[in-house]
């Protein structure tokens, strides 16, 4: 089990103690012990608990005052018995040697000096002090919000209704009324806190289902516009508008205020946000030009029963606090008391709280069971206002004031941070995260399980890198990739819409190459764990004309629904080599002890390197386009020439015959007359027997 505390606040001059995940600050300003503790509290901490020699030695070099610095140990709250500020009793020796003079009980405080020694002194003495900051996360106020009537017009006895989770309803004895409040939409995501409403006198027991609905647009080319004012379309209820229509921007509000979309400003919680405050808003039963009605899908519900009796102020909290709402959700009441029998909505002429309400009468309950959304006839419970009104089942109540309100709290996210969390957990497996509240007035805790998986270990298996670069052929830009994961994973080049899915089997075109699709190395940890399986994918890179001319750095990504990985690689294209040739041809007979120059070339290909080897001997290996060689002995030699670039290799083998030079012989001249006339032209013919491996020159 791993305990991973959050990182504490730690000022620049603080000392972080990794073992306890706490931060300590020596404040040089001198104060009495009580004032020092107050100042630490103002900084978000408390006087320090220093209970080990290691920690005392860590802090002592930071103490610059000879008289030392106050610690969080005293008998101020327990005269005669030293206690640390967290209430724990002092262990023997933590207070240091006995003081030189007697100190009154209740006035003994302990300090730490530069030698890492503790000593006791009168608490009203002035000293520096050590503040300690614990690893706590300060969660910001999520905000409190309301929807509905702030103050009820009548005073009635309070009735706390016991609610329950939804169950299959009993067949109704009469008409079921649904009151939907589409203008009282929740201004932001949050958690419900309480429902209050005033019920009139009930003649019989009444079953009530409090429900939350979410509007959604089912019309093609339209999107949902929440109740708002100031845009091109304005309505007190949600409507479906063309996609190019946008609502007015909303701002965050100070504490105890909430955003009013009809006045485009923040209002106190007790102030009305009336749709009629917007001059161009339609009424609830009218639609702005080009708009259509959304449907309302049932999200959550809580059921409760009200007894017969006089008018009452109904309060519902049980199970309601488990319901989460999103911005734009609306609330509804469904009951079997009969039309207009659960809420008395009135239309006072000058009230600022008037809202449109949709009233629907039906013969069946809407309800949620464990398998999803259903009604008694197994159809999806979605309210279609337009269809209900046209069918005569529902009607709009305009500008009515209903004695109902909802209290809910906002939603805020606070990241958990810390060196251990940043570094990650050392082993894969199933963990549980426990978060507890350090606020005594609101003790709370929450936990959640989570799975830690190993890194994806995204790797390029083919082609192998050469000096940090991956070389590809222009007509084959495929990369063979491997990851380690048991989840469906895809790979792509960053910025590209093309992706490939990893498979369990090595692709056929690479499976014949030995060692290419090698399994990933297993974890080096000593824990017995099931290794993540290796997955393979072939990704073909689409390179632009400019990227094909020079080396380019590509960013690869692999991701699944659990984790992701990235890999940066330098890629360069090279043309494969074609048709290796050597001039003069090495099979021609050559003479010993004479220089022979061979020149290698290829018909096609980029950046070739030529390697020459004589008789397969490594010490007779040379790298150059031209080979100059002198054969010392007459024999037959093996000459191997290889042309290499990063994507191809060509090799040719030749047998070179080396022989001794045969001396010239039988020199003869023909055509020499006995007498040559002066000024005549004579043609002479000379011949000699020579070695063909050596040129012959005649001089007359």
Secondary structure, DSSP 8 states (H G I E B T S, - for coil): -----------TT-EEETTTTEEEEEEEEEE-HHHHHHHHHHTT-EE----SHHHHHHHHTT--STT-EEEEEESSSSTTS-EETTS-B--TTTT-B--SS---TT-EEEEE-TTS-EEEEETTS-EEEEEEE-S--------EEEEE-SS-SS---EEE--EEE-------SS-EEEEEETTS--SS-EEEEEEEEEE--BSS-EEEEEEEEEEE--STTEEEE-SBSSSSS-BSS-EEEETT----------TTEEEETTTTEEEETTS---GGGSTT-B-TTS--TT-B--EEEEEEEEEEEE-SBS-EEEEE-TTGGG-EE-TT-EEEEEESS-TTSS---B--TT-S--EEEEEEEESS-EEEETTEEEETTS---EEEHHHHHHTTSEEEEEEEB-SEEEEEEE--------HHHHH--SS-EEEEEEEE---GGG--EEEEEEEE------EEEES--BTTEEEEBTTB-EEEEEEE-SS--EEEETT-S-EEE-BSS--HHHHTSTTTT-------SSS------EEEEEEE----HHHHHS-EEEEEEEE-SS-EEEEEEEEEE----EEEEEES-TTS-EETTSEEEEEEEEEE-SS-EEEEEETT-GGGEEESSEEEEE--SSEEEEEEEEEE-SS-EEEEEEEEEEE-----EEEEEE---SS--TT-----EEEEE--TTS------
